[in-house]
């Protein structure tokens, strides 16, 4: 962030390579369209929000039918476990609030 031009050039190179690999290179299969917007984080580093429309005829009714197949279910589960990541290890044994008894629930209709 202390060198904004260098940061922007690196970000452009990184995102160009990702798009070339995933979209032009066909890693995701046929792509109908994609849209992205770049934001800067509080410390000045850039990040991308990207939405990709895949070009296929897969409908929700197809998923409802395929999910009945055990092999399909297992492959879908493996795929989702591979792409969804979370890391909460740094919070183990820690309390988020100093006094959890003082926490009240949010009610937007309460006056």
N, C-alpha and C positions, 0 to 999 in steps of 0.2 A: 504494500500500500504506500510505502514511502517513495516508490518510483512508479507513478501511475501509467506512464507510457509503456514501460517494460511489462508491467502487470497486464495491461490491455493487449499487448502483442502476444504474450504468452497465452493468455486466455483465448485469444482468437485462434492461435495455432492448435491449442488443445481441443477446442470445440470443433474446429474444421476437421481435425482427424477423427473425432468421435462421430460426427455426422457422415463423413466419407465412409467410415467402417460400417456403421449401423444402417444407414439409409442407402447410400450409393452402392456399398459393398454387398448389400442384401442380407446382412446378418439376421434381420427381423423378418425376412421374406419381402414380398411385394408391399410397397408403401404407397398409399393413395395421396397423402399430404402430411405435412408437419408444420408446426408453428412453435416458435420459442421466443421468450423474452428474457432479457438480461437484467439482473438487479445487482446492486452493490450491497454488501453487508455493512454493518456498523463500522467495521474496521477498514473498509475500503476495498476489500477483495470482491471479485465478481463471481456470480454464479448464474446458472441458466435454469429456467423452468421450460421444459420441453414437452409438447403433446404430439404424439405420432398416431396417425390414423392408418391402420393396416388395411391393405386391399384384399379383403376376403369376403365371402358370403356367409360367414358364421353368424347365426342368429341365436337369441336366447333359447328358443325352442330346441335348437340343435344341441345346446349345452345341456338342457334338461334331459334330452334323450341319451346323450353320451355319458352323462354322469352316472347312469345306471350300470355302466360297464366298469367292473372292478379295476381292470388294467388302466383305463382312462383316469379313474379316480386317483389311483396311486401315482400315476405320472403327473397329474395336475397338482397333487399334494407336494410331490418332490419339487416341482417347478416353483410353486409358491414359497416353499420353505427356502429355496435357493435365492430367490430375488428379494424376499422381505427380510430385512435385517434390523435388529435392535441390539443395543448394548447398554444394559443398565447395571453392569457390574460395579461401576464407580459409586453407585448409590446403595450397595449392600451394606446393611448395618447402620445406615445414616438416617437421621430423621429430617424430613423436609422442612418442618416447622419447629421452632423452638418450643412452642407450647401448643400441641395439637388439640388440647381441650378448648382452646379459644377460637378454633375454626368454626365458622358458621356457614351454612349452605347459602348459595346464591338464589334469590327468588326475585325475578324482575318485576313481579306483580305486587310485592310487599311494599307498603308505603310507610 
